Amino acid sequence: MLNPNLTEIELSKDEYQRYSRHIILPEVGLDGQKRLKAASVLCVGTGGLGSPLLLYLAAAGVGRIGIVDFDIVDSSNLQRQIIHGTSWVGKPKVESAKNRILEINPFCQVDLYETPLSSANAIDIIKPYDIVIDGTDNFPTRYLTNDACVLLDKPNIYGSIFRFEGQATVFNYQGGPNYRDLYPEPPPPGMVPSCAEGGVLGVLPGIIGTIQATEAIKIILGAENTLSGRLLLFNAWDMKFRELKLRPNPERPVIKELIDYEQFCGIPQAKAAEEAEKSATMEMTVSELKTLMDNGPQDFVLIDVRNPNEYEIARIPGSVLIPLPDIEQGKGIEQVRELLNGHRLIAHCKLGGRSAKALAILKEAGIEGINVKGGITAWSQEVDDRVPQY
């Protein structure tokens, strides 16, 4: 209801006081605050981006807020997902978010969808809302959210974050570009590391998420100067903003229906290749590794293919760090050859995926090895709980 009948919307005495700093702004005023109360916004995801934007939309007085998420709160979330607290660890994120939103503003209606957004449910979930905000962290859901918004003609406010860098824009608004104009094709699976692999500065999603909330409020208020057609880039480490122009591609394919986005992004194929890679590599459990280590003189070399900063956090005793990028570039292969000197090779990483990849590369170079199933995470869980998990 981006053009509501304002005569039908009333603010209570408490709401006048609550929103007084808005109402005295000429650009907002009483009519603008009524527009906010009449508006409905759906947030896909309540993680790093969803946390700040949900808090600020609630505080601003958006009348109806929907949240789509099926994850639970983990202690590793709390470094950046500020809508959640320690007491909510192990509980659904949507419930945690609703509890916090209603603490901020009991005048909000909060609708929860504790389910993955999919091609089967996206239209039904998105249809009742005026604006959609994409707070996701994976390509299949970003394409799905975009395409559903195009089919339903809904503005889609986009944001993404990684390490120290973030970006934001507004898609599918007043004839402007959509996500497929920025990324016509998804990158190959695994090419773009997740925040779990590459890390993210905790304050960064606060900045990008707040920008997304700002754009939602501006659209509700009818502001003309939105981020539609402009991609805002931010580097927190350098404290610099840049801006790129975005235009609709007249040759882009017409979106007629929702598709299988996992397939479109190559996820099943990548998983099959990873499984094939693992099945072609011998594995051992962390318990078997511990037994080997306890049986006196070692006839093996244990390499750790994680990044140096991960090695500083936690390590298995006796392991030698040879990062996967070094192996991929070739120099790590020679390091492994020098270390082995007739010994067996055993490799591990955080969970087992990177070490399986390293062993596949080494196998092509004529070096056989054994992968540690579950990596150092399994070691911490099953062998030595003094080793930190991250």
N, C-alpha and C positions, 0 to 999 in steps of 0.2 A: 504494500500500500504506500508507494512512494509519493502519491498525490492524494492523501486522505482528506475526508471531509472534516476540517478542523473544528467546525461547530459542534460536532458530536463528541469531541474529546475534551475532557475536563481534567484539571490538575487539582489535587487535594491541597489543603493548607500545608500539610507536611511536605508535599512535593514542591510547592512554591518555595519553601525555605530550603529544601535540599538542593534544588537546581537554580538558586538565586544568582550564582555567579555566571551561569549560562544565560539566564533570562535578561540580565542587564547588558549583555553583548548585543549590539544592533544586528550583527550578522546571524544571531540565533534568535533572540527574543522569545516571546511567549509562543508565537506560531511555530518557531523552530523546535522548541521543547515539546510541543504537542506532536510534531512530526516524529521526533525521537520516540515518544511514547507509543505512537501508532505503528512504528516500524518493527519489522522482524528480520533477524539476522541469523544465519546458520553458520556455525564454525565447524569445519571438518578437521578434527584433531584438537586435543587439549594438552599438547606438550609444550615445547619451548616457545613457539609462536602463539599457540592458542591461549596460554596462560595470561600474558599481559593484555592481549587484545580483549579477552573475555572480561577481565577485571575492569578495563576502561569503558567497554561498551555498557556494562552493568552500571558503573558509576555515572555514566553520561545519561542514563535513563532510557535506554533502548527497551521497549516494552516487552518484546518476546525474543528470547535467545534460545536457539537450538544447538545442541552439541552432539557430534558424532564421534565416538571413540569406543574401542572395545578392549583397551589395554588396562592394566592395573598399575598403581603407583609403585615405583621401585626407588630405593634410596639413591641410586645413581641419577634419578631425575631431578632431585631437589637442588642441584647446583644451578639450575636455570629455569625449571618449571615452577614458578613462584606461586601459582594458584594452589599447589598441593603442599601439605605439611607432613611432618614425621609421623603423626598419629594416623595418617591415611596410607602408609606403606602397606602394600598387599591388598588394598581395596580398589574398587573400580575408579578410574580417573573421572568418569562422568559424574559419579556421585560426589567425589571430592570437590569437583569444580562447582557443582550446583550448590553444595553446602557453603562454599566461600562466596559465591555470587549473591546468595540470599543474605549473607552476613553484611555484604556491602550495600545491597539494595533490595529490600523485601518487596518492592513494587514491580520487580521483574517477573515475568513468567518464564520458567526454564523448562524446556522440553529435552528429554534425553533419548538418544538412540545408541544403545550399547551393542553395536554390531559393526562389522566392517562395511564400509560403503562399497557397493558392488553394482554391476550393470543391472542386476535384478531389482535393486531397491533404490537406486540413486534418484530416479525421477520422482518417485513417491515421497522420498524424504525431502528433496530440495524444493519441490513445487510450491509448498505453502509459504515460502520465505521470499522476502524482497531482495535480499543480498546474500551472497555466499562468500565466505572467507576461507581460503585454502591455507590451512596450517599444517599440511602433511609433510612427510619427509621421504616420499618415494615416488618414482615416475609413474607407475600404473595408476595410482590414485589421483595424481595431478592431471593426467590425461582424461581420466574418467570424470573428475570434477569439472574440468573445462568443457568437455563435450556435452555433459548434462546441462550445464549453464547455457551453452549455445542453443541447444534444443529448446530450452525453456525461456530463453531470452532474459537471463538473470545476470547482473553484474557479478564478476568473480574477482575478488581482491586477493592477489597472489603475493606470497613472500617465501623466501628460502634463505637458509643460513648454512655456513660451513666454516669451521675454524674461526677466522677473524672477519670473514666477509659475508655480507648479506645483500639481498636485492628485493625490490618490491615494485609492483605496478598494479594497474587495474585493467582487467581483461573484460571483453565483451560488453562494453558500455558505450552507448550512443554511437554505434557503428565503428567503434575502435577495434584494435587487434585483439586476438585471443591467444591462448597459450601456444597453439600450433603455429602462430606467426613467429614466435620466439624460438620454439623448438619443433620444427616440422617432423623430425624423427627422434626417437629416444636414443640416448647413448647406449653403447653395448653394456650389458650387465657387468657390474664390477668395475667399470671404468671410473665412475664417480664414487669415491668412498663415502660411507655413511658417517654421521657424527660419532657413532660408536667406534668407528675405526680411526677417524681422523681428528676427532675432538671438536669442541666448540667453546669459545669464550662465553662464560655464563651470562654476561650482560647483553651480548649481541642479539639474542632473540627478543629481549626486552625492547631494544631499539626498533627492530624491524616489525615486531608485533604491534608496537604502539603506532608505527606509521600505518600499518594496515587498519587499525582501529580508527585512526584519524581520517583515512580515506572513506571508510564506511560512514562515519558521521557526516562528512562533507557531502557524500552522495545523498544521504537522507535529507540534509538541509537544502539540497539543490544547488550547491556550490558549482561553479563552472570550471575552476582550475584544478581538476583531479589529475591523477597520475596516468590516466588513459592515454596511450600513445607515447608514454615516457617510461623507461626502465631506470629506476633509481638504484645506483650501486653504492654500497657503503663499505669502507674498510676501517674497522674499529682500531686496528693497531696503528694505522697512519692517521686516523681521525680525518678521513677525507670522503666526501661525497662526489660522485660523478653521475652523469645522466646521459642516457642514450635514447635516440628517437626510435619508436616502434611504429610500423605501419602495417595495415592488413595486406596480406599477399593475395593479389587477385587470382593467382593460379592455385591457391591451396584447395585441397579436396573439400567438397561440401560434406558436412557432418549430417548424416541422415538417421543414424541409430547408434546406440551404444554397442561396443564390441567386447571381445575378451582382451582386456588391457594387460593382463599378465603375459598372454601370448604375444600381443603387440610389442611389448617391451622385452621380449625374449627371455622371460624369467624361467619358464619350464625347460627351454633348451639349455640355459645356463646351469640349471640345477641338475639336469641329466648329464651334462658334461662334467660337472663337479663330482657327481656320484661315480661316473665312469672313471674319473681320475683317482678317486679314493679307492675304488674297487681294484684298480690296477696297481695300487700301492699296498704293501704289507703294513698292518697296523698292530700296535700293542696298547694295552691299557696302562694307566698310570700305576696301577698296582704291580703289573709285570715289570715296569721300569724300576719301581722301588725295589723289587726283589733282586733285579740285576745289580742295582747299585749297592745293595747290602751284601752281595755274595763275593766280597773281596776284590781282588784286582780286576779292573774293568778292561774288557776287550772291545769296547765301543767308544765312539765319540758322539756326544749329544750336542747338536747345534740348535740354537734358538733363532728363528728367522723373523722375529718381531722387530719393531723399530727401536732404536737406542733408548728413547724416553720410556718405552714400555719396559725395557730390560731394567731400567733404574727403579721402576715401581716394584717389580717382583721378578724373581728368577728361580729356576730349579738349580740346586747346587751342582757345580761341575759343568754346567752348560756353557757353550761358547757362542757368542753373538755373531751371526752372519746374516744381516737383514735380507729379506726377500728381494728388494730392489737391486742389491749387489749381485745376487744370484741371477736375476733377470738380465742384468747388464753384462754378465760374464765373469767379472773379477771375483765374485764370490765362489764360483766353481773351482777356480784354482786354489782358493783358500781352503776349500773342503778337501781337495786332493792332498794338499800338504798336511792337513790335520790327520787324515785317515791313517796313512802309513800301515796299511794292512788290517786296520780295525774295522768293525762294523759301523755303519752310520745310522744314527737315530735322530729324528728331527721333531721339533714341536713349535707351536706358536700359541696364540691365546686360546683358540677353540679347535684347531686342527685343519682349517681350510687353507691358510697360507702355507703351512708346512707341507700339505699334500701337493700344492702347486709347485713349491720349491723342489720337492722330490721328483715330480714329473719332469722338471727342467733338468735336474741332475741325472735322471735316468737316460735322457736323450744324450747326455754327455758321457754315458757309460758308467755312471755311479749309482748303484742300487742303495736303497735305504728303507728304513721302517718309520712310519708315522706314529706319533703319540696321540691316541684318540682322546679328544676333549681338551688337549693342550694343558696349559698351566692353570686354566680355570678348574679342570677336573682334578689336577694335582692339589690345588688348594682345598677343594671340596672333599676329596677322598683320602688324601695322604697327609697333608700338612696344612692345617687351617691357620697357621701363623703367616702363611704367604698371602699377601693382600689380593683381593679380587677387585677388578676395576671395570 
